Amino acid sequence: MDQLQELVKLRDAYEAFCEYYNGSNIRNFNAKAVGEYLGMAEVDDCTFEDADNYEYNRLFIGPAILAAAPYESVYVREDRLTMQEETLEVRRCYEAAGIEVKNKNTIPDDHLALELEFLGFLVNEIGRLKEEGESTEDVEAFYRHFLNEHILNWVPNHCKEIETVSTSKKCIYIANLLHDLIQKEAARIN
């Protein structure tokens, strides 16, 4: 498969997780897009029932303490606080790429949906540069840095926490897909 097609599949996989974590598509998670990138012949149906929706809220939204908070700072800080230096460090990465979070200061910049959207943005930029015959070296280095220094430092633990605390087979399945995607990317770029 050609590199551009592979980048489109990767971007689509990131977009599926971004939509899931930002709450815009939780009832019909696009497992097919993720499965295509991972090379899976079949993926489970991820249509949420009411119980799965409740569990999603318990894990990621609230109103109670989040069972698996989707924030980098929660996993890299002993005190598990959000909106600390780690959040600002992620913001600086976005700014270095020339982008700013929509509704800045509403949702912490280290929310998983935003970090995955950022990876999708970088993948899209790599694809655009390849199409134009330009060098992708700088963007690929930035992608590698963000994946290694941010995503890999906490997303595997986040996925494991979901597997440990969730009562929804669908939420656990999606967490396993995310874990597999991140591990595949780590192997690919390193």
N, C-alpha and C positions, 0 to 999 in steps of 0.2 A: 504494500500500500504506500502511496506516495506521502511525503512528509506533510503537505498541506492538508490532505484529507485526515491524517492522523491528528493534526493540530485542531481541525474543526471538531473532531470527535472529543478531544480533550476539553476544548472550550465548552462544548455542549454538556459534558459531564459536570464541569464546574458550575455551569449555569443551573443545572438540575439541583445540585446541592445548595446553591445560593438561594434559589426559589424556595427550597424546603426550609432552610434556616431563617430566611426573612419572613416566612409565614405566608408567602403569596401562593404557594402550591403545595400544601401539605396533604390534602385529601387524595391527590393523584400524582405522587412523586414519579418523576420520569426515570424510572429504573432502566428503561430500555437504552436511553442515551448513555448511562453509566456502563451498562453491560456491553454496549458496542465498543466503548473504549477499552474496557477490561478484557475483551475477547470472549465474553461469556455467550454460549449458544442460547441459553434461556435465562431469564430473570423472573423472580417472583412478582406477582401482582402486588403493587403497593397502594392499592386503594384503601384509604383509611375508613374505618368504622368509627362510631362515636367514642368507643372506649379508647381507640388509638389516638383520636383527637384530644381527649382528656389527658392521656399520658403525655402527648407532645407538649401540651401546656404545662403540665407538672414538671417536665424535664427542662424546658427552655424559656417559658414565658412567665409563669407565676399564676396567681399573685403570691403564693407562699415562696419560701426559699427554694431556689431552683435546684432540682435534683442533679442536673448535668449542665451547668451554666455554660453557654456557648461563647465564652470570653477567654482570650489568651491569658490575660492577667490572673484569672482565677487559678489557672493551672501552673503558672510559673512563680507565683508569690506564695509564701507560707501563710500569709494572712488572708489570702483568697479575695483581696479587694480589687474592684474594678476602678477604671479612670485614674490609674497611677502612671508612673514613668513608662511602663511597658506599653500602655495605650498610646502615649505620646510618641514613643519610638515607632510604633506602627504608623501613626499619622505622618511622621517624618518620611517614612518610606513612600507613602502615597504622594506626598508633596514632591519628593525627589523625582517621581515619575510624571509630575506635572498634573496630578489630579487632586481633587478635594472631595471628601465625602458629602453627598447630598444631605441636607439637614444636619450639618456639622454640630456637634455637641448635644445631639438628641439621643443618639445611640453611640456607645463607645466605639472608637475606631477599630478596636481589636475584637469586635463581634465576628463570629465565624462567617456569617453571610458576607460581610464586607471584605474579609480577607480572601474568601473564595472568589468573590467578584473581582478583586484585584488580580488574582492569579489568572482568571479568565481574560481580563484586560491585557495582561502581559502576553499571554498566549496569542491573543488576537493581534497584538502588535508584532510579534514574531512572524506570524503568518502574513501580515501585510507587507512587512519588510522583505520577506522571502519572495512574495509575488512581484515586488518592485525590483528585485535583484540587488537589494541593498544588504549591508552587513547586519546580522542579527546578534552579533557577539555581545554588545553592551546589554541589550534587553535580556538575552539568555543568561548572562551573568547576574543581572538583577533578579530574574526569576529564580535562579538557583539559590541566590542569597536569601531571598524571602522564604522560599520553601524550607531551606536548611535552618535558618535562624529563627523563624517564627512557626510555620505550620508544623514541622517535624518536632518542635519542642513541646507541643501540647496536644495536637489533634489525636495522636494515638492514645494518649491518656483519656481524652474526652470520649473517644469511641469505647474504650474499655469501661469507663464509668457508666456509659449508657447500657452496655451489656450487663453490668453488675446490678444497676438499680432499676432498670426499666421492666415493666410488666407487659409491654407491647412487643410481640414478635416482629411487627413491621418496623417499629423504631429501632430495634436491635438489628434487623436485617439491613436497614439503611445505614446504620452506624458501621456495620461490617463492610458494606460497599465503600463507604468513605475511607475506612482504614485501608482497604485493598487498593483504592485509587492512590492514596497518599504513598503507600509503600511502593507501588509500581512507579510512581513519579520519582521517588527517592532513588530507586535502582536505575532508572533511566538517566537521570541527570548526574548521578555520582558514579 
